[in-house]
Amino acid sequence: MDRFQIYLIKPTRYDDDGYPLQWWRSIIPSNSLACLTGIVEDALTRGALGDADADVHVIDEIHSHVAPARIVRAIRRKGGRGFIGLVGVQTNQFPRAMDLAREFRAAGLPVCIGGFHVSGCLAMLKSMPPELDEALALGVSLFAGEAEDGRIDEVLSDAFAGKLKPVYDHLADTPALGGAPIPLMPEGQVAKNINRYGSFDLGRGCPFECSFCTIINVQGRRSRFRTADDLEAIVRANAAIGVSRFFLTDDNFARNRNWEPLLDRLIALRAEGLEVRMAIQVDVLAHRIKRFIDKCVAAGADQIFIGLENINADNLEAANKRQNRVEEYRAMFLAWKRHAVVIHCGYIVGFPNDTYASILHDIEVLKEELAVDTIYLNYLTPLPGSEDHRRLHEAGTWMDPDLTKYDLSHRVTHHARMSGAEWERAYRDAHRSFYSWPHMERIIKRMAALGSNKKLTTVNRLLAYREAVRLEGVAKLESGYIRVKRRRQRKRGMPRENALAFYARYWGHLAYGLGGSAITYARLRLILCRVLSDPHRHEYRDAAITPDRETDRLFLEATRKSDHADQRRRHRESAAAA
């Protein structure tokens, strides 16, 4: 029974009421947790702990209950030796990570925190911020940088010996990814993601200079990539546990110089019968790369996330995002829309030139001129690890001290041209405007006019992006199905609520959220049925999907192919039913 117990935990963040943000089923799997799982398993296989026996437990708190007292008892039953790794901790998750760490440290267990907050602070600030000093004072170890290339071995060995170092700093040297352990989540954790999504990365690092970005200062500006053999190993390992849908977490897959052999390998695997489907992230220049879009779609990419960020060229210039060419936006969207894909765009409000009126005006232009299916609306946020944060920190400019709010959905600093209330109103009204009923119907009409087969995907994404913000006050990417709250788990310093008041409010909000979502879904399905029943639906055009003559020919050709494919599918389904 004397087995070393390793717990890899991805903490969630606290909500506005001080409770861990958790769901019965979540949307986004943690790629940091998947990577660390593969890295630690590889280290144990290579003998990082010698002949010692060890068990690895993997928990993503966004959908799983983390009970420190229960974990402590489990470790003691196995001999009392263990290690707690708090993995991939972002700034908004750091307060929750520290509350967990306090309980584990009180039980005498070694604890190490890694992730973008630790790495970003050590990379960009001249001295430790107070929250990291507090962690060190508690005896919590900090890990900065990436854990591949055998770097986790030292941490595991030190934890086994009970002698963790205060800081493991690997920021100066980024590891190669080719041949590195593959990211892989245990089947039990995958089952708690909606539609059993997995995740993986194929490249890290970024050559651009966006001032609001942390990636360039944490993962570096030297791009590193996995190989096609690595990719095949990832797909086959996931297929073995029933996973065929993935989030490719690369910040910009189009920047991967090996994109073509990687996509060719996926195309070959799909031909073999491994039905891979992916959501990928690309930049606004990806459509310029010959064959890139066609091969992405052939490889299974059907959801495309684009860092649009803004449609005001002056704002993009101020943020050093010069690679975004506003004049190319429309052509870029139309190039993707030749295929049956759903396009999601990140959009930031609060750039220096923004005002309430300009934000609402730009949203109207975006709605009318660009074929965007959903937008992920963010406040311009000085995240620790970014140039924006470093500059404000060194100038002594006010930033909200509550790290929980650094989730891109809360305002955490002031704006030169808007009051705090005005900026927050602009955020709410921009979201309300884009996800208005008339515009959502317009999005569905565009989808039908272009002959896309992503009918329910479009409806489901509109539902999720609209209602996560409206009903739950969180971004869609950190939302899920059925909110879970536990009365006994609350942010340090906040009182435990009366049971009657807590459960009345919890069940009332649950009913409100589920009821509101059900009504919205029903209305969207009615719109979809009405649009699809219109015999002239393919004739619909608006400014966003009115291309030049050549592009129009390609659109019509794609529409016919999609219609024929739908007809063949319906025939097959009818024959099967008969």
C-alpha positions as CSV (number, residue, x, y, z in Angstrom):
1,M,0.0,0.0,0.0
2,D,3.0,2.3,0.2
3,R,2.5,4.0,-3.2
4,F,3.4,7.6,-4.1
5,Q,0.2,9.5,-5.0
6,I,0.5,12.2,-7.7
7,Y,-2.5,14.5,-8.1
8,L,-2.6,16.7,-11.1
9,I,-5.4,19.3,-10.6
10,K,-6.6,22.0,-12.9
11,P,-8.2,24.6,-10.6
12,T,-11.3,26.5,-11.8
13,R,-11.9,30.1,-10.9
14,Y,-14.4,31.7,-8.4
15,D,-17.6,33.2,-9.7
16,D,-18.9,36.6,-8.6
17,D,-20.4,35.1,-5.5
18,G,-17.2,33.4,-4.5
19,Y,-18.1,29.8,-5.5
20,P,-15.9,27.6,-7.7
21,L,-17.2,27.9,-11.3
22,Q,-18.3,24.3,-12.0
23,W,-20.6,22.4,-14.4
24,W,-22.1,18.9,-14.6
25,R,-20.6,18.9,-18.1
26,S,-18.0,21.4,-19.4
27,I,-17.2,22.6,-22.9
28,I,-13.4,23.2,-23.1
29,P,-11.0,20.5,-22.0
30,S,-7.8,21.6,-20.4
31,N,-4.9,21.1,-22.8
32,S,-2.4,22.0,-20.1
33,L,-3.8,19.2,-18.0
34,A,-3.7,16.8,-20.9
35,C,0.0,17.7,-21.6
36,L,1.1,17.3,-18.0
37,T,-0.7,14.0,-17.8
38,G,1.3,12.7,-20.7
39,I,4.5,14.2,-19.5
40,V,4.2,12.8,-15.9
41,E,3.2,9.3,-17.2
42,D,6.3,9.4,-19.5
43,A,8.6,10.5,-16.6
44,L,7.4,7.6,-14.5
45,T,7.8,5.1,-17.4
46,R,11.4,6.4,-17.8
47,G,12.1,5.8,-14.0
48,A,12.0,9.3,-12.7
49,L,11.2,7.9,-9.3
50,G,13.5,4.9,-9.5
51,D,11.8,1.7,-8.4
52,A,9.0,3.5,-6.4
53,D,5.4,2.7,-7.2
54,A,3.2,5.7,-8.1
55,D,-0.4,6.4,-9.0
56,V,-1.4,9.4,-11.1
57,H,-4.8,11.0,-10.5
58,V,-6.1,13.7,-13.0
59,I,-8.8,16.2,-12.0
60,D,-10.2,19.1,-14.0
61,E,-12.2,21.2,-11.4
62,I,-14.4,22.8,-14.0
63,H,-16.5,19.6,-14.0
64,S,-15.2,17.6,-11.0
65,H,-15.3,18.0,-7.3
66,V,-12.0,18.7,-5.7
67,A,-12.2,17.9,-1.9
68,P,-8.7,18.4,-0.3
69,A,-9.7,16.6,2.9
70,R,-10.8,13.5,0.9
71,I,-7.6,13.6,-1.2
72,V,-5.5,13.8,2.0
73,R,-7.2,10.8,3.4
74,A,-6.7,8.8,0.2
75,I,-3.0,9.6,0.2
76,R,-2.7,8.5,3.8
77,R,-4.4,5.2,3.1
78,K,-1.7,4.6,0.4
79,G,1.2,5.3,2.8
80,G,1.0,9.0,3.3
81,R,3.4,10.2,0.5
82,G,2.1,12.3,-2.3
83,F,2.4,15.4,-4.5
84,I,-0.1,18.0,-5.5
85,G,0.5,19.7,-8.9
86,L,-1.8,22.6,-9.6
87,V,-1.6,22.7,-13.4
88,G,-2.1,25.4,-16.0
89,V,-3.2,28.0,-13.5
90,Q,-4.3,31.2,-15.2
91,T,-4.5,34.6,-13.4
92,N,-8.2,34.3,-12.7
93,Q,-7.7,30.8,-11.3
94,F,-4.8,31.7,-9.0
95,P,-7.0,32.7,-5.9
96,R,-8.7,29.3,-6.1
97,A,-5.4,27.5,-6.6
98,M,-4.1,29.2,-3.4
99,D,-7.1,28.2,-1.4
100,L,-6.6,24.6,-2.4
101,A,-2.8,24.9,-1.8
102,R,-3.4,26.1,1.8
103,E,-5.4,23.0,2.7
104,F,-2.9,20.6,1.2
105,R,0.0,22.4,2.8
106,A,-1.8,22.3,6.2
107,A,-1.7,18.5,5.8
108,G,2.0,18.6,5.1
109,L,1.8,17.7,1.4
110,P,4.2,19.2,-1.2
111,V,2.4,21.5,-3.6
112,C,3.6,23.1,-6.9
113,I,1.7,25.7,-8.9
114,G,2.4,26.2,-12.6
115,G,0.7,27.9,-15.5
116,F,0.4,31.2,-17.3
117,H,0.1,33.4,-14.2
118,V,3.3,32.2,-12.6
119,S,5.2,32.2,-15.9
120,G,3.8,35.5,-17.0
121,C,4.8,37.3,-13.8
122,L,8.3,35.9,-13.7
123,A,8.8,36.6,-17.4
124,M,7.7,40.3,-17.3
125,L,7.9,41.7,-13.8
126,K,11.1,42.9,-12.1
127,S,10.0,41.5,-8.7
128,M,7.6,38.9,-7.3
129,P,4.1,40.1,-7.0
130,P,2.5,39.8,-3.5
131,E,0.4,36.7,-4.4
132,L,3.5,34.7,-5.4
133,D,5.4,35.9,-2.3
134,E,2.5,34.6,-0.3
135,A,2.6,31.2,-2.1
136,L,6.4,30.9,-1.3
137,A,5.8,31.8,2.3
138,L,3.3,28.9,2.6
139,G,5.9,26.6,1.2
140,V,4.2,26.3,-2.2
141,S,6.7,25.7,-5.0
142,L,6.3,27.6,-8.3
143,F,7.0,26.2,-11.8
144,A,7.6,28.7,-14.7
145,G,7.9,27.6,-18.3
146,E,7.1,24.3,-20.1
147,A,7.6,20.9,-18.5
148,E,8.7,18.8,-21.5
149,D,12.3,17.7,-22.2
150,G,12.5,15.8,-18.8
151,R,12.0,19.0,-16.7
152,I,9.2,17.4,-14.7
153,D,11.5,14.7,-13.5
154,E,13.3,17.0,-11.1
155,V,10.0,18.2,-9.6
156,L,8.7,14.6,-9.1
157,S,12.0,13.5,-7.6
158,D,12.2,16.5,-5.2
159,A,8.5,16.0,-4.2
160,F,9.2,12.3,-3.5
161,A,12.1,13.3,-1.3
162,G,10.0,16.0,0.4
163,K,12.4,18.7,-0.7
164,L,10.7,20.8,-3.4
165,K,12.7,23.9,-4.4
166,P,10.9,27.3,-4.1
167,V,11.1,28.0,-7.8
168,Y,11.7,25.9,-11.0
169,D,12.3,28.5,-13.7
170,H,12.6,27.2,-17.2
171,L,11.5,30.4,-19.1
172,A,14.9,31.0,-20.7
173,D,14.9,27.9,-22.7
174,T,11.8,26.6,-24.5
175,P,11.8,22.8,-25.3
176,A,11.4,21.2,-28.6
177,L,8.0,19.5,-29.2
178,G,8.9,16.9,-31.8
179,G,8.8,13.5,-30.1
180,A,7.6,15.0,-26.8
181,P,5.1,13.0,-24.8
182,I,1.6,13.4,-26.3
183,P,-1.3,15.2,-24.5
184,L,-3.9,12.7,-23.4
185,M,-6.7,12.9,-20.8
186,P,-8.0,9.9,-18.9
187,E,-11.2,8.5,-20.3
188,G,-13.1,9.4,-17.1
189,Q,-12.2,13.1,-17.5
190,V,-13.0,13.1,-21.2
191,A,-16.5,11.8,-20.5
192,K,-17.2,14.9,-18.5
193,N,-16.7,17.2,-21.5
194,I,-19.7,17.9,-23.7
195,N,-19.5,15.7,-26.8
196,R,-16.4,14.0,-25.4
197,Y,-14.0,16.6,-26.8
198,G,-10.3,16.1,-26.5
199,S,-7.5,18.6,-27.1
200,F,-4.0,18.8,-28.3
201,D,-1.4,21.4,-29.5
202,L,0.8,21.1,-32.5
203,G,2.9,24.2,-32.1
204,R,3.8,26.9,-29.5
205,G,5.4,30.3,-29.7
206,C,4.4,33.4,-31.7
207,P,6.5,35.9,-33.8
208,F,4.0,38.7,-33.5
209,E,4.0,41.6,-31.0
210,C,0.4,42.1,-29.8
211,S,0.7,44.1,-26.6
212,F,-2.3,42.4,-24.9
213,C,-1.0,38.9,-25.5
214,T,0.8,36.7,-22.9
215,I,1.8,33.9,-25.3
216,I,4.8,35.7,-26.8
217,N,6.3,36.3,-23.3
218,V,5.6,32.9,-21.8
219,Q,6.0,30.4,-24.8
220,G,8.4,32.7,-26.6
221,R,8.6,34.0,-30.1
222,R,10.5,31.0,-31.5
223,S,7.9,28.7,-33.0
224,R,8.2,25.0,-32.2
225,F,6.1,22.1,-33.6
226,R,5.1,18.5,-33.2
227,T,5.6,16.1,-36.1
228,A,3.0,14.3,-38.2
229,D,4.0,11.1,-36.4
230,D,3.2,12.8,-33.1
231,L,-0.2,13.9,-34.5
232,E,-1.0,10.4,-35.6
233,A,-0.1,9.0,-32.2
234,I,-2.4,11.6,-30.6
235,V,-5.3,10.7,-32.8
236,R,-4.9,6.9,-32.4
237,A,-4.5,7.1,-28.6
238,N,-7.7,9.2,-28.4
239,A,-9.6,6.9,-30.8
240,A,-8.8,4.0,-28.4
241,I,-10.9,5.8,-25.7
242,G,-13.7,6.9,-28.1
243,V,-12.5,10.5,-28.7
244,S,-12.7,11.8,-32.3
245,R,-13.5,15.5,-31.7
246,F,-10.7,17.9,-30.8
247,F,-9.9,21.5,-29.9
248,L,-6.6,22.3,-31.6
249,T,-5.3,24.8,-29.1
250,D,-2.5,26.4,-31.2
251,D,-3.0,30.1,-31.0
252,N,-2.6,30.2,-34.8
253,F,-2.4,26.9,-36.7
254,A,-1.7,28.8,-40.0
255,R,1.6,29.9,-38.6
256,N,2.8,26.3,-38.4
257,R,5.2,25.8,-41.2
258,N,4.4,22.1,-41.2
259,W,0.7,22.6,-41.6
260,E,0.5,20.7,-44.9
261,P,2.1,17.4,-43.9
262,L,0.1,17.6,-40.7
263,L,-3.2,18.0,-42.5
264,D,-2.2,15.4,-45.1
265,R,-1.7,12.9,-42.2
266,L,-5.2,13.8,-40.8
267,I,-6.7,13.4,-44.3
268,A,-5.1,9.9,-44.6
269,L,-6.4,8.9,-41.1
270,R,-9.9,10.0,-42.1
271,A,-9.7,8.0,-45.3
272,E,-8.7,5.0,-43.0
273,G,-11.9,5.5,-41.1
274,L,-10.8,7.7,-38.1
275,E,-13.5,10.4,-38.3
276,V,-11.6,13.3,-36.9
277,R,-13.4,16.6,-36.4
278,M,-11.7,19.8,-35.1
279,A,-12.1,23.3,-34.0
280,I,-9.0,25.3,-35.0
281,Q,-7.6,28.8,-34.4
282,V,-6.1,30.8,-37.3
283,D,-5.3,34.4,-38.1
284,V,-7.0,36.7,-40.6
285,L,-4.3,36.1,-43.2
286,A,-4.7,32.3,-43.4
287,H,-6.8,32.5,-46.6
288,R,-3.8,33.8,-48.5
289,I,-2.0,30.4,-48.0
290,K,-2.6,28.3,-51.1
291,R,-4.6,25.1,-50.4
292,F,-4.7,25.9,-46.6
293,I,-8.4,26.3,-46.2
294,D,-9.3,23.4,-48.5
295,K,-7.0,21.1,-46.7
296,C,-8.1,22.2,-43.2
297,V,-11.7,21.3,-44.2
298,A,-10.7,18.0,-45.8
299,A,-8.8,17.2,-42.5
300,G,-12.0,17.7,-40.5
301,A,-11.9,21.3,-39.4
302,D,-15.5,22.5,-39.3
303,Q,-15.3,25.2,-36.6
304,I,-12.9,28.1,-37.2
305,F,-11.9,30.5,-34.4
306,I,-10.3,33.7,-35.8
307,G,-8.7,36.4,-33.7
308,L,-10.5,39.3,-35.4
309,E,-10.1,41.4,-32.2
310,N,-11.5,44.6,-33.8
311,I,-12.5,46.2,-37.1
312,N,-10.9,49.6,-36.3
313,A,-7.5,49.8,-37.9
314,D,-6.3,52.5,-35.5
315,N,-7.1,50.2,-32.6
316,L,-5.2,47.3,-34.1
317,E,-2.2,49.5,-34.7
318,A,-2.2,50.8,-31.1
319,A,-2.1,47.2,-29.9
320,N,0.7,46.2,-32.3
321,K,-1.6,43.8,-34.1
322,R,-0.5,45.0,-37.4
323,Q,-0.9,41.6,-39.1
324,N,-4.7,42.1,-39.0
325,R,-5.6,43.8,-42.3
326,V,-9.1,45.2,-42.0
327,E,-9.4,45.7,-45.7
328,E,-9.1,41.9,-46.1
329,Y,-11.6,40.8,-43.6
330,R,-14.5,40.3,-45.9
331,A,-12.5,38.4,-48.5
332,M,-11.1,36.2,-45.7
333,F,-14.5,35.3,-44.3
334,L,-15.9,34.5,-47.8
335,A,-12.9,32.3,-48.5
336,W,-13.8,30.2,-45.4
337,K,-17.5,30.3,-46.2
338,R,-16.9,28.4,-49.5
339,H,-17.0,25.5,-47.1
340,A,-19.5,24.3,-44.5
341,V,-17.8,25.8,-41.5
342,V,-19.0,27.8,-38.5
343,I,-16.8,30.9,-37.8
344,H,-16.2,32.2,-34.3
345,C,-14.4,35.4,-33.8
346,G,-12.7,36.9,-30.8
347,Y,-13.6,40.6,-30.5
348,I,-12.1,43.1,-27.9
349,V,-13.8,46.2,-26.6
350,G,-11.9,48.9,-24.8
351,F,-9.1,49.8,-27.2
352,P,-7.7,53.3,-26.7
353,N,-9.8,54.8,-29.6
354,D,-13.0,53.2,-28.5
355,T,-16.1,55.1,-27.2
356,Y,-19.5,53.7,-26.4
357,A,-20.8,55.0,-29.7
358,S,-17.9,53.7,-31.8
359,I,-18.2,50.3,-30.2
360,L,-21.9,50.0,-31.0
361,H,-21.2,51.4,-34.5
362,D,-18.4,48.9,-35.2
363,I,-20.6,46.0,-34.1
364,E,-23.3,47.1,-36.5
365,V,-20.7,47.2,-39.3
366,L,-19.5,43.7,-38.4
367,K,-23.0,42.4,-38.3
368,E,-23.9,43.8,-41.8
369,E,-20.6,43.4,-43.7
370,L,-18.9,40.3,-42.4
371,A,-20.0,36.6,-42.4
372,V,-19.3,36.0,-38.8
373,D,-21.4,33.3,-37.0
374,T,-20.6,34.1,-33.4
375,I,-18.4,36.5,-31.5
376,Y,-16.5,35.9,-28.3
377,L,-16.6,39.4,-26.7
378,N,-13.8,40.4,-24.4
379,Y,-12.7,43.4,-22.4
380,L,-9.3,44.7,-23.2
381,T,-7.5,43.1,-20.2
382,P,-3.9,43.7,-19.0
383,L,-3.2,40.0,-18.3
384,P,0.0,39.4,-16.2
385,G,2.6,38.3,-18.7
386,S,1.5,40.8,-21.3
387,E,3.3,44.0,-22.3
388,D,0.1,46.0,-21.4
389,H,0.2,44.6,-17.8
390,R,3.9,45.3,-17.5
391,R,3.5,48.9,-18.6
392,L,0.6,49.6,-16.3
393,H,2.3,47.9,-13.4
394,E,5.5,49.9,-13.8
395,A,3.5,53.2,-14.1
396,G,1.6,52.4,-11.0
397,T,-1.7,52.6,-12.9
398,W,-4.8,51.2,-11.1
399,M,-5.6,47.6,-11.9
400,D,-8.2,45.6,-10.0
401,P,-6.5,43.7,-7.2
402,D,-9.0,40.9,-7.4
403,L,-7.2,38.4,-9.7
404,T,-10.5,36.4,-10.1
405,K,-11.8,39.1,-12.4
406,Y,-8.9,38.7,-15.0
407,D,-11.1,36.4,-17.1
408,L,-11.7,38.8,-20.1
409,S,-15.4,39.1,-19.0
410,H,-14.8,41.7,-16.2
411,R,-13.4,45.2,-16.5
412,V,-10.2,45.4,-14.4
413,T,-8.8,48.9,-15.3
414,H,-9.9,52.3,-16.4
415,H,-10.4,53.7,-19.9
416,A,-9.2,57.1,-21.2
417,R,-12.4,57.9,-23.1
418,M,-15.1,56.0,-21.2
419,S,-16.2,55.8,-17.6
420,G,-16.2,52.4,-16.0
421,A,-20.0,52.3,-16.1
422,E,-20.0,53.3,-19.8
423,W,-17.4,50.7,-20.8
424,E,-19.4,48.0,-19.0
425,R,-22.6,49.2,-20.7
426,A,-20.8,49.1,-24.1
427,Y,-19.8,45.5,-23.4
428,R,-23.3,44.4,-22.5
429,D,-25.0,46.3,-25.3
430,A,-22.5,45.0,-27.9
431,H,-23.3,41.5,-26.9
432,R,-27.0,42.2,-26.8
433,S,-26.8,43.8,-30.3
434,F,-24.9,40.9,-32.0
435,Y,-27.1,38.2,-30.4
436,S,-30.4,40.0,-31.1
437,W,-33.2,37.9,-32.7
438,P,-33.1,39.8,-36.1
439,H,-29.4,39.2,-36.4
440,M,-29.4,35.6,-35.3
441,E,-32.1,35.0,-38.0
442,R,-29.8,36.7,-40.5
443,I,-26.9,34.4,-39.5
444,I,-29.2,31.3,-40.0
445,K,-30.4,32.7,-43.4
446,R,-26.7,33.1,-44.5
447,M,-26.0,29.6,-43.4
448,A,-28.9,28.2,-45.4
449,A,-28.2,30.4,-48.5
450,L,-24.7,29.1,-48.7
451,G,-25.9,25.5,-48.5
452,S,-24.0,24.7,-45.3
453,N,-24.8,21.5,-43.5
454,K,-23.9,23.0,-40.2
455,K,-27.5,23.7,-39.3
456,L,-27.8,22.4,-35.7
457,T,-24.1,23.4,-35.0
458,T,-25.0,27.0,-35.9
459,V,-28.1,27.0,-33.7
460,N,-26.3,25.3,-30.8
461,R,-23.4,27.8,-31.0
462,L,-25.7,30.8,-31.1
463,L,-27.5,29.4,-28.1
464,A,-24.3,28.9,-26.1
465,Y,-22.6,32.2,-26.9
466,R,-25.7,34.2,-26.3
467,E,-26.9,32.5,-23.1
468,A,-23.6,31.9,-21.3
469,V,-23.2,35.7,-21.0
470,R,-26.8,36.6,-20.6
471,L,-28.0,34.0,-18.1
472,E,-24.8,32.9,-16.4
473,G,-22.5,35.9,-16.6
474,V,-19.6,33.9,-18.0
475,A,-18.0,33.5,-21.4
476,K,-19.2,30.6,-23.5
477,L,-15.7,29.0,-23.5
478,E,-15.8,28.6,-19.7
479,S,-19.5,27.5,-19.6
480,G,-21.2,24.1,-19.7
481,Y,-24.4,22.2,-18.9
482,I,-26.1,22.6,-15.5
483,R,-24.2,24.8,-13.0
484,V,-23.0,23.1,-9.9
485,K,-22.5,25.0,-6.6
486,R,-21.4,23.6,-3.2
487,R,-22.3,25.6,-0.2
488,R,-19.2,24.5,1.8
489,Q,-16.8,25.6,-0.9
490,R,-16.4,29.4,-1.0
491,K,-13.6,31.8,-1.5
492,R,-11.4,32.4,1.5
493,G,-12.7,35.3,3.6
494,M,-16.3,35.0,2.4
495,P,-18.8,33.7,5.0
496,R,-20.7,30.4,4.6
497,E,-24.3,31.1,3.6
498,N,-27.4,30.0,5.4
499,A,-28.4,26.6,3.9
500,L,-32.0,27.7,3.2
501,A,-31.0,30.9,1.5
502,F,-28.3,29.2,-0.5
503,Y,-30.3,26.4,-1.9
504,A,-33.3,28.5,-2.6
505,R,-31.2,30.9,-4.7
506,Y,-29.3,28.0,-6.3
507,W,-32.3,26.1,-7.4
508,G,-34.1,29.2,-8.5
509,H,-31.2,30.3,-10.7
510,L,-30.8,26.8,-12.1
511,A,-34.5,26.8,-13.1
512,Y,-34.1,30.3,-14.6
513,G,-31.0,29.3,-16.6
514,L,-32.4,26.1,-17.9
515,G,-35.8,27.6,-18.7
516,G,-34.2,30.6,-20.5
517,S,-32.0,28.3,-22.5
518,A,-34.9,26.1,-23.5
519,I,-36.9,29.0,-24.7
520,T,-34.1,30.4,-26.7
521,Y,-33.3,27.0,-28.2
522,A,-37.0,26.5,-29.2
523,R,-37.1,30.0,-30.9
524,L,-33.9,29.3,-32.8
525,R,-35.2,25.9,-34.0
526,L,-38.4,27.6,-35.2
527,I,-36.4,30.2,-37.1
528,L,-34.3,27.4,-38.6
529,C,-37.4,25.4,-39.7
530,R,-38.9,28.5,-41.2
531,V,-35.8,29.4,-43.1
532,L,-35.2,25.9,-44.4
533,S,-38.8,25.6,-45.6
534,D,-38.4,28.6,-47.8
535,P,-37.9,27.3,-51.4
536,H,-36.0,30.6,-52.2
537,R,-33.6,30.3,-49.3
538,H,-30.5,29.9,-51.7
539,E,-31.3,33.2,-53.3
540,Y,-30.9,35.2,-50.1
541,R,-28.0,37.7,-50.2
542,D,-26.8,40.5,-48.0
543,A,-23.7,42.6,-48.0
544,A,-21.7,40.0,-46.0
545,I,-22.3,37.2,-48.5
546,T,-22.4,39.1,-51.8
547,P,-19.1,38.2,-53.4
548,D,-17.6,39.0,-56.8
549,R,-18.6,36.9,-59.8
550,E,-15.9,34.3,-59.5
551,T,-16.5,33.8,-55.8
552,D,-20.2,33.6,-56.4
553,R,-19.6,30.8,-58.9
554,L,-17.7,28.9,-56.3
555,F,-20.4,29.6,-53.7
556,L,-23.1,28.2,-56.0
557,E,-21.0,25.2,-56.8
558,A,-20.5,24.5,-53.1
559,T,-24.2,25.0,-52.5
560,R,-25.2,22.4,-55.1
561,K,-22.7,19.9,-53.7
562,S,-24.0,20.4,-50.2
563,D,-27.6,20.0,-51.3
564,H,-26.8,16.9,-53.2
565,A,-25.0,15.5,-50.2
566,D,-28.0,16.3,-48.0
567,Q,-30.3,14.5,-50.4
568,R,-28.0,11.5,-50.5
569,R,-27.9,11.4,-46.7
570,R,-31.7,11.7,-46.4
571,H,-32.1,8.8,-48.9
572,R,-29.7,6.7,-46.9
573,E,-31.5,7.5,-43.6
574,S,-34.9,6.7,-45.3
575,A,-33.6,3.4,-46.6
576,A,-32.1,2.5,-43.2
577,A,-35.4,3.4,-41.5
578,A,-37.3,1.3,-44.0
